[in-house]
Amino acid sequence: YTSLATPTTTWTETLIVKEEDNVNFKFLVSDPKLEGWLSLSRKFSLPAGSDVNCQTTARGLLACTFTWVPALGTANVTYPFSLYIQSRNNDARDTMSPIKTLYFNVQVLPKGS
């Protein structure tokens, strides 16, 4: 087990959504070396009312879903947030628990645009 490389994600650009749309965006987070078991350690600055849930699907891979219904009045703003991704290996004696931060953006457009 070596150090955790910066995870990659299939969420690569700003996600563009509309007010009052039901957003259910699926994305993957992966360890490029496929060495550790990844988990979501912490969510930071999520837009009000939104959530991210992640499930470990294989070594070095998380399947995540961002959910949100942006309220009226949230348009014309880009909302940045971050996820803290933690990695562990199979050896229970290993106390290494590195954490890396990934950054995301969601832009809200007016309803009907």
Solvent accessible surface area in square Angstrom, and as a share of the most:
residue,aa,sasa,rsa
1,Y,87,0.33
2,T,75,0.43
3,S,74,0.48
4,L,9,0.05
5,A,29,0.22
6,T,83,0.48
7,P,5,0.03
8,T,73,0.42
9,T,34,0.20
10,T,83,0.48
11,W,12,0.04
12,T,112,0.65
13,E,139,0.62
14,T,54,0.31
15,L,27,0.14
16,I,101,0.51
17,V,13,0.08
18,K,68,0.29
19,E,12,0.05
20,E,76,0.34
21,D,68,0.35
22,N,122,0.63
23,V,14,0.08
24,N,94,0.48
25,F,64,0.26
26,K,147,0.62
27,F,5,0.02
28,L,74,0.37
29,V,0,0.00
30,S,26,0.17
31,D,3,0.02
32,P,74,0.46
33,K,89,0.38
34,L,104,0.52
35,E,49,0.22
36,G,0,0.00
37,W,93,0.33
38,L,1,0.01
39,S,49,0.32
40,L,42,0.21
41,S,50,0.32
42,R,119,0.44
43,K,76,0.32
44,F,94,0.39
45,S,68,0.44
46,L,40,0.20
47,P,8,0.05
48,A,97,0.75
49,G,78,0.75
50,S,15,0.10
51,D,51,0.26
52,V,0,0.00
53,N,82,0.42
54,C,22,0.13
55,Q,125,0.56
56,T,63,0.37
57,T,80,0.46
58,A,46,0.36
59,R,85,0.31
60,G,0,0.00
61,L,50,0.25
62,L,2,0.01
63,A,37,0.29
64,C,3,0.02
65,T,29,0.17
66,F,0,0.00
67,T,48,0.28
68,W,12,0.04
69,V,84,0.48
70,P,0,0.00
71,A,60,0.46
72,L,111,0.55
73,G,75,0.72
74,T,28,0.16
75,A,17,0.13
76,N,118,0.61
77,V,68,0.39
78,T,64,0.37
79,Y,48,0.18
80,P,90,0.56
81,F,6,0.03
82,S,6,0.04
83,L,0,0.00
84,Y,53,0.20
85,I,0,0.00
86,Q,40,0.18
87,S,1,0.01
88,R,116,0.42
89,N,33,0.17
90,N,107,0.55
91,D,56,0.29
92,A,106,0.83
93,R,202,0.74
94,D,35,0.18
95,T,124,0.72
96,M,90,0.40
97,S,34,0.22
98,P,32,0.20
99,I,83,0.42
100,K,67,0.28
101,T,44,0.25
102,L,14,0.07
103,Y,170,0.65
104,F,4,0.02
105,N,56,0.29
106,V,0,0.00
107,Q,57,0.25
108,V,0,0.00
109,L,52,0.26
110,P,51,0.32
111,K,122,0.52
112,G,76,0.73
113,S,74,0.48
